[in-house]
Amino acid sequence: MRYRSRAGICALALIAGTAALQFEPAVVRDLDFGHDGERLTIGAVKVSLWSAAFAQSADSVSLDDVRLTIGPTTYEAKRIELTGTSSSRADIEALLSSSSTEPMESRLKRITAKQITIPEARVTQVLGKESQTTTYKNTVLKDVANGRIASALFETSATQASGAKGNVLISTGRASMDDFDLPALARLYETKAEGASPPFTRIYGAFAIDNVEFADNETDTVFKVARIGGRDFLARPTKDSWTGTAGILTEMADRKDLSAEEQGRLLPAIADLLEAFQIGSMEASGIEATSKSSDSPGQVRIAHIAYTGGAEGKPADVRWEGFEFSDKDNRAKLDSLSFTGFSFRQTIEGLRNLPGKSLDDLDPTTARSLVPTLGTVKLSGFSLDGTSDDDGKKVKVQAAFKGLELTAEKPVNAVPTNIRIGLQNFTMALPSSSTDDGIKELVALGYKNIDVSLLAAATWNEAANEIALSEVSFQGQDMGNFAVTGIIGNVGRDLFDADTAIAAVALAGARAKALDITVENKGLFERYLDKTAKEQKTKPESLRRTYAAGAAFVVPAMIGSSEPARNLSQAIARFIAKPGKLTINATPKDPSGFGIVEAVLMPDPKAIFDQLNVSAKAE
């Protein structure tokens, strides 16, 4: 909305200013033009330099008390000064003619001026019960040619938004924009899209805003940004034009319960508008939010946020750096956060294909079509020093991790086929007084702190009809390591079908083709023996011998006495006797794999080993 306000200021300067060129003598007062809900009034037009060739152009013009109203928006300026104007009288008359049917885009292309200056301008917008007034100081538009503005500068601005819930104040310092194509912007509001995917047009090159401050008196919150910048804003018309689409959104905004028909109009309109613009890049630095509310006082700081749009085969990318949060009891830090390869294209396309449908009546296939692609999320350098509620008591919490990664990409029917979840070096001080069963067990084993890492990664290979479980692993300092890899075959595209019955049949046909397990003791086994030995009032070494001897008998009784079962039993017994590293490899005797459902339904689990080649080694 504020971008439209700035565009309106530019339009006001161009349209209202050039009105002066068709009047004589040097001072003309009380001008009034208007039609179809638009009205332009000018208190006085003054031409400081009168040319004998005035019928063709004028060089310097000033206007007093200019007011332009377009629907719910009013633009006002006490004074507008123009220099270096070269538009002809015919151009000006065509621009301001109330009877003209020529599009505003074509009219604006007639405007040319060296500089337009507005010492103070005010924009007022009223939407229902909400109103917003913005005041701009010292606006300068330079080198206006055929309606295109080479550079626009606003020294300061202040916005007050008021409504039923309170007031919001917004202020900015210096703001600038270059290569602003005002006729192209006007075309977006006037023109309906031709075809499903009309071409994009560059609206402006680059912009920058300094010292943005947002204050909300309802929540007692102040939000500040030292600098916001961006470049390459592209846009295209929507099905109903930008004006028509805004009308639909305004019409539906105040309605609490939308009917299926209304949702069928609203959702495609939202999707159309979301897909109607692209931004090459944006960034913000020096971000700070402070809440003085008695309910949740605190402060958030972010050093830098940057967005780069997807182009030339490269994925879109968002990055946060230097995040800090603090309140009375908590301190949190995050070095960086990034989103790469995300896409809402499928969601937007799905919404555009919902005419006449309600979100409450979507079938599974349509619902899946609305799921966006997550891509890859990475966090690094997180730390927390705070408190947590534990059974009504405040418990000190100190935790951190080096890195966290979540990848969910290459979706088939909205189901990602490349998944990776990783947590690197999660550390935590264990509170000795915690009532959590897991923490109590770790404390009982003698741990005061933990340092663990986790990883799970799997990929579907469509050409081979296989899911490669590339790694599922756990590493714990002074605990141990555990890792599993494997391959599941006979997995076709039906596994990802929106029809759960078809997906279930596909899953039933999946066959395991390889499984590798590695277990490495790094101290957990010894801690367990020490704890259990104390509870049983015996020695850890004695308990170890008992467990090893028991495994030699118990494991064969559970898995059978076949050769693969014996190999596995002996390796497990040796590992318990001297915990080091245990490696287990299993492959089916049938090259096509081993049916997973078949294994589940076997009446005697021992029979599984008759169909497997198993090797096991304890080191």
DORO-754244 format. One record per residue (C-alpha): residue in one letter; x, y, z. Coordinates in steps of 0.02 Angstrom, whole numbers, padded with zeros to 5 digits, always signed. Layout:
AXYZ ...
// end
This chain:
M+00000+00000+00000 R+00142+00121+00039 Y+00221+00082-00129 R+00058+00133-00212 S+00061+00293-00109 R+00232+00338-00176 A+00176+00296-00352 G+00025+00410-00324 I+00138+00552-00268 C+00237+00533-00429 A+00076+00531-00531 L+00011+00682-00435 A+00167+00779-00474 L+00158+00737-00658 I-00028+00757-00689 A-00066+00905-00579 G+00093+00997-00625 T+00071+00991-00812 A-00106+01058-00797 A-00031+01232-00782 L+00034+01233-00960 Q-00137+01259-01041 F-00188+01418-00946 E-00163+01605-00968 P-00128+01731-00895 A+00018+01699-00774 V-00097+01662-00626 V-00255+01556-00641 R-00357+01504-00489 D-00483+01374-00433 L-00467+01240-00568 D-00575+01084-00555 F-00573+00927-00664 G-00663+00764-00630 H-00754+00611-00696 D-00788+00429-00648 G-00739+00447-00464 E-00579+00543-00502 R-00559+00729-00464 L-00415+00850-00479 T-00423+01026-00405 I-00288+01160-00411 G-00297+01319-00308 A-00179+01420-00418 V-00065+01398-00569 K+00085+01515-00585 V+00201+01525-00734 S+00359+01618-00686 L+00435+01620-00860 W+00316+01665-00999 S+00368+01611-01172 A+00308+01678-01338 A+00300+01498-01391 F+00184+01451-01245 A+00068+01364-01366 Q+00204+01234-01383 S+00284+01220-01209 A+00327+01310-01048 D+00488+01302-00949 S+00443+01333-00766 V+00276+01310-00679 S+00217+01307-00497 L+00050+01248-00428 D-00031+01285-00260 D-00159+01185-00160 V-00164+01030-00272 R-00286+00892-00228 L-00310+00729-00325 T-00442+00602-00271 I-00448+00426-00345 G-00578+00317-00262 P-00536+00299-00076 T-00366+00384-00095 T-00331+00571-00089 Y-00165+00653-00134 E-00134+00831-00073 A+00009+00954-00096 K+00022+01136-00043 R+00145+01172-00183 I+00219+01084-00334 E+00361+01158-00435 L+00409+01102-00611 T+00561+01152-00712 G+00618+01103-00885 T+00446+01050-00947 S+00435+01018-01134 S+00265+00936-01157 S+00161+01018-01292 R-00005+01101-01258 A-00093+00963-01355 D-00012+00832-01245 I-00070+00921-01088 E-00246+00942-01150 A-00254+00758-01196 L-00188+00709-01025 L-00317+00811-00928 S-00468+00795-01042 S-00617+00730-00944 S-00696+00661-01102 S-00544+00564-01161 T-00556+00374-01173 E-00369+00356-01197 P-00287+00242-01065 M-00192+00330-00926 E-00034+00237-00981 S-00038+00327-01148 R-00075+00495-01068 L+00069+00481-00945 K+00189+00446-01088 R+00159+00626-01145 I+00242+00698-00989 T+00421+00763-00993 A+00505+00875-00863 K+00682+00904-00800 Q+00630+00909-00617 I+00473+00907-00511 T+00484+00963-00329 I+00352+00941-00193 P+00402+01016-00024 E+00262+00922+00066 A+00131+00797+00008 R-00001+00702+00101 V-00088+00539+00051 T-00247+00484+00140 Q-00324+00312+00113 V-00488+00251+00188 L-00538+00067+00182 G-00692+00029+00286 K-00657+00073+00467 E-00470+00088+00436 S-00384+00247+00380 Q-00203+00288+00340 T-00120+00456+00315 T+00058+00474+00250 T+00154+00637+00240 Y+00306+00651+00125 K+00436+00789+00145 N+00542+00862+00005 T+00499+00748-00140 V+00607+00771-00296 L+00578+00683-00463 K+00717+00706-00590 D+00729+00680-00777 V+00550+00632-00816 A+00541+00574-00998 N+00383+00503-01077 G+00315+00469-00903 R+00470+00372-00846 I+00559+00442-00693 A+00749+00424-00692 S+00759+00453-00504 A+00639+00491-00361 L+00691+00550-00189 F+00589+00571-00029 E+00682+00653+00115 T+00566+00587+00253 S+00394+00513+00273 A+00274+00484+00418 T+00121+00372+00417 Q-00020+00359+00543 A-00141+00214+00527 S-00294+00212+00638 G-00439+00095+00662 A-00548+00006+00788 K-00399-00077+00875 G-00282+00070+00897 N-00153+00175+00807 V+00005+00132+00714 L+00142+00258+00675 I+00270+00228+00537 S+00414+00343+00492 T+00557+00333+00369 G+00712+00431+00328 R+00780+00458+00155 A+00701+00350+00020 S+00753+00338-00162 M+00700+00245-00319 D+00772+00244-00495 D+00710+00200-00668 F+00528+00205-00617 D+00410+00165-00762 L+00250+00255-00711 P+00153+00217-00872 A+00190+00032-00850 L+00124+00040-00672 A-00034+00127-00731 R-00061-00011-00859 L-00063-00142-00719 Y-00208-00054-00633 E-00306-00025-00793 T-00273-00178-00900 K-00340-00354-00882 A-00221-00495-00921 E-00227-00569-01095 G-00200-00757-01079 A-00147-00861-00929 S+00034-00802-00922 P+00057-00624-00987 P+00237-00561-00995 F+00317-00468-00850 T+00369-00285-00863 R+00507-00201-00762 I+00424-00067-00653 Y+00579+00002-00567 G+00764-00032-00556 A+00821-00007-00376 F+00755+00069-00215 A+00822+00107-00042 I+00740+00167+00119 D+00836+00221+00275 N+00782+00221+00457 V+00612+00139+00453 E+00519+00143+00620 F+00352+00061+00658 A+00264+00092+00825 D+00104+00002+00877 N+00023+00078+01030 E-00096-00069+01052 T+00043-00196+01083 D+00170-00066+01143 T+00293-00128+01013 V+00424-00032+00915 F+00501-00105+00757 K+00653-00026+00673 V+00753-00059+00515 A+00912+00038+00479 R+00901+00009+00291 I+00793-00081+00163 G+00845-00100-00017 G+00801-00198-00172 R+00804-00201-00360 D+00719-00264-00517 F+00535-00260-00474 L+00439-00342-00617 A+00251-00359-00631 R+00111-00413-00748 P-00077-00381-00756 T-00199-00495-00666 K-00357-00573-00738 D-00466-00431-00669 S-00328-00297-00675 W-00243-00243-00514 T-00387-00125-00477 G-00515-00263-00503 T-00417-00387-00398 A-00398-00260-00257 G-00586-00234-00265 I-00617-00420-00238 L-00498-00425-00090 T-00578-00270-00012 E-00753-00340-00039 M-00709-00503+00050 A-00600-00428+00188 D-00740-00384+00310 R-00840-00545+00288 K-00820-00671+00428 D-00892-00828+00346 L-00862-00844+00160 S-00974-00958+00058 A-00902-01087-00060 E-00941-00972-00206 E-00853-00825-00122 Q-00701-00932-00081 G-00703-00987-00262 R-00685-00804-00314 L-00563-00751-00177 L-00433-00891-00182 P-00395-00881-00369 A-00386-00691-00355 I-00256-00705-00215 A-00156-00831-00315 D-00163-00722-00470 L-00100-00570-00374 L+00040-00669-00288 E+00102-00727-00456 A+00086-00554-00535 F+00252-00486-00473 Q+00433-00538-00456 I+00576-00460-00359 G+00756-00483-00413 S+00826-00455-00239 M+00788-00371-00073 E+00884-00347+00088 A+00862-00266+00257 S+00992-00229+00391 G+00993-00168+00570 I+00824-00243+00615 E+00762-00222+00793 A+00595-00255+00877 T+00561-00205+01057 S+00406-00247+01158 K+00371-00157+01322 S+00208-00249+01349 S+00184-00313+01526 D+00127-00480+01455 S+00279-00517+01347 P+00419-00388+01358 G+00573-00428+01258 Q+00686-00380+01114 V+00733-00458+00946 R+00880-00406+00838 I+00927-00467+00663 A+01085-00403+00583 H+01038-00441+00403 I+00902-00521+00296 A+00923-00549+00109 Y+00810-00621-00026 T+00864-00672-00201 G+00731-00723-00325 G+00750-00881-00428 A+00817-00844-00603 E+00915-00931-00741 G+00891-01101-00663 K+00948-01046-00490 P+00831-01076-00342 A+00759-00935-00236 D+00855-00901-00077 V+00819-00814+00090 R+00953-00787+00223 W+00948-00718+00400 E+01107-00675+00494 G+01142-00622+00672 F+00977-00662+00758 E+00963-00621+00944 F+00817-00632+01064 S+00809-00582+01247 D+00680-00558+01382 K+00679-00564+01571 D+00723-00749+01584 N+00790-00802+01415 R+00931-00766+01294 A+00940-00846+01121 K+01059-00824+00975 L+01065-00893+00798 D+01211-00856+00682 S+01119-00892+00520 L+00959-00960+00445 S+00935-00998+00260 F+00795-01061+00147 T+00852-01123-00024 G+00755-01202-00165 F+00583-01167-00091 S+00439-01139-00211 F+00257-01087-00195 R+00224-01107-00381 Q+00127-01269-00355 T+00022-01188-00218 I-00016-01035-00322 E-00058-01139-00475 G-00171-01248-00369 L-00264-01097-00300 R-00287-01027-00475 N-00373-01189-00525 L-00503-01179-00386 P-00642-01074-00464 G-00806-01115-00378 K-00724-01228-00247 S-00711-01210-00059 L-00561-01263+00045 D-00683-01366+00148 D-00730-01473-00001 L-00561-01519-00074 D-00524-01698-00125 P-00353-01772-00076 T-00278-01745-00248 T-00327-01560-00252 A-00271-01534-00073 R-00100-01604-00115 S-00087-01486-00262 L-00081-01341-00138 V+00070-01404-00040 P+00226-01296-00074 T+00402-01363-00099 L+00507-01336+00057 G+00680-01353-00020 T+00821-01344+00108 V+00817-01256+00276 K+00981-01233+00369 L+01015-01159+00541 S+01187-01136+00617 G+01262-01074+00779 F+01110-01083+00892 S+01120-01059+01081 L+00991-01040+01219 D+01012-00988+01399 G+00845-00979+01486 T+00713-01064+01589 S+00577-01192+01560 D+00425-01245+01657 D+00448-01421+01727 D+00297-01483+01825 G+00260-01308+01890 K+00442-01267+01931 K+00561-01157+01833 V+00711-01257+01774 K+00870-01182+01702 V+00896-01228+01518 Q+01062-01213+01428 A+01066-01287+01254 A+01150-01260+01086 F+01182-01342+00919 K+01310-01315+00782 G+01193-01348+00638 L+01018-01407+00592 E+00966-01454+00415 L+00800-01505+00340 T+00785-01547+00154 A+00620-01597+00074 E+00627-01578-00114 K+00589-01659-00283 P+00406-01688-00238 V+00295-01815-00325 N+00111-01778-00290 A+00170-01661-00151 V+00272-01799-00066 P+00459-01757-00062 T+00568-01893-00137 N+00733-01823-00074 I+00734-01804+00116 R+00874-01759+00234 I+00860-01716+00420 G+01018-01679+00515 L+01062-01611+00687 Q+01246-01576+00720 N+01321-01565+00894 F+01167-01532+00998 T+01231-01494+01173 M+01131-01474+01332 A+01166-01461+01517 L+01055-01590+01603 P+00957-01518+01751 S+00978-01636+01898 S+00805-01594+01967 S+00709-01627+01805 T+00553-01735+01813 D+00571-01792+01631 D+00599-01981+01626 G+00728-01972+01486 I+00832-01838+01571 K+00818-01928+01738 E+00886-02088+01659 L+01034-01996+01580 V+01075-01912+01747 A+01066-02081+01832 L+01194-02146+01706 G+01313-02008+01762 Y+01290-01883+01621 K+01293-01698+01666 N+01295-01640+01486 I+01255-01718+01318 D+01329-01688+01145 V+01236-01784+01009 S+01216-01781+00820 L+01078-01859+00714 L+01056-01888+00528 A+00922-01969+00420 A+00932-01963+00230 A+00834-02055+00096 T+00810-02033-00093 W+00692-02113-00218 N+00772-02167-00382 E+00632-02172-00510 A+00736-02256-00646 A+00783-02401-00530 N+00618-02401-00433 E+00719-02398-00272 I+00727-02298-00111 A+00905-02280-00050 L+00915-02260+00138 S+01085-02176+00126 E+01103-02153+00314 V+01010-02156+00478 S+01135-02122+00615 F+01162-02064+00793 Q+01325-02007+00874 G+01338-01964+01058 Q+01494-01905+01147 D+01542-02030+01282 M+01393-02136+01223 G+01420-02220+01056 N+01378-02222+00871 F+01238-02308+00777 A+01212-02311+00588 V+01094-02398+00467 T+01097-02397+00276 G+00990-02497+00156 I+00900-02512-00009 I+00714-02544-00036 G+00666-02602-00211 N+00508-02621-00314 V+00452-02446-00264 G+00361-02362-00408 R+00272-02197-00430 D+00111-02270-00359 L+00186-02259-00185 F+00159-02069-00193 D-00018-02076-00262 A-00146-01964-00176 D-00263-02114-00166 T-00208-02200-00005 A-00273-02368-00065 I-00159-02365-00217 A-00012-02306-00109 A-00044-02447+00015 V-00040-02578-00124 A+00124-02505-00188 L+00198-02511-00013 A+00144-02692+00007 G+00247-02736-00146 A+00408-02655-00083 R+00556-02773-00060 A+00711-02751+00048 K+00870-02777-00051 A+01008-02732+00073 L+01031-02683+00255 D+01190-02632+00346 I+01197-02593+00533 T+01345-02528+00633 V+01348-02508+00822 E+01499-02433+00910 N+01515-02416+01098 K+01595-02255+01163 G+01557-02269+01348 L+01369-02293+01364 F+01383-02481+01393 E+01506-02457+01536 R+01396-02326+01618 Y+01247-02441+01606 L+01345-02585+01684 D+01405-02473+01827 K+01228-02412+01863 T+01150-02586+01854 A+01290-02664+01956 K+01259-02540+02097 E+01073-02575+02092 Q+01105-02764+02098 K+01248-02746+02222 T+01374-02833+02113 K+01527-02788+02010 P+01518-02722+01831 E+01639-02856+01767 S+01536-02994+01843 L+01379-02922+01764 R+01465-02912+01595 R+01509-03098+01598 T+01331-03139+01646 Y+01259-03039+01502 A+01381-03113+01376 A+01341-03291+01430 G+01155-03255+01426 A+01166-03184+01250 A+01247-03343+01187 F+01088-03438+01237 V+00949-03309+01226 V+00985-03240+01052 P+00986-03411+00964 A+00822-03453+01051 M+00746-03295+00977 I+00813-03301+00798 G+00846-03485+00770 S+00996-03597+00741 S+01023-03576+00553 E+01197-03529+00496 P+01153-03343+00471 A+01070-03342+00642 R+01220-03424+00725 N+01339-03298+00646 L+01233-03155+00713 S+01215-03233+00887 Q+01401-03259+00908 A+01443-03082+00852 I+01316-03007+00975 A+01384-03114+01118 R+01563-03059+01079 F+01510-02877+01071 I+01428-02888+01243 A+01579-02977+01315 K+01694-02840+01249 P+01594-02690+01184 G+01685-02610+01038 K+01611-02610+00865 L+01476-02725+00794 T+01443-02733+00605 I+01295-02827+00529 N+01262-02849+00342 A+01106-02932+00274 T+01053-02966+00094 P+00909-03076+00030 K+00950-03239-00057 D+00821-03192-00189 P+00901-03058-00304 S+00731-02971-00319 G+00732-02935-00134 F+00640-02988+00022 G+00457-02941+00039 I+00432-02823+00186 V+00249-02869+00210 E+00296-03052+00193 A+00419-03034+00337 V+00287-02950+00447 L+00160-03088+00415 M+00277-03235+00445 P+00209-03339+00591 D+00385-03382+00650 P+00515-03243+00643 K+00653-03374+00640 A+00602-03416+00462 I+00662-03246+00405 F+00842-03302+00421 D+00812-03445+00300 Q+00792-03314+00163 L+00939-03202+00209 N+01127-03200+00191 V+01192-03125+00353 S+01368-03081+00403 A+01413-03007+00571 K+01576-02956+00651 A+01622-02892+00824 E+01784-02794+00846 
// end
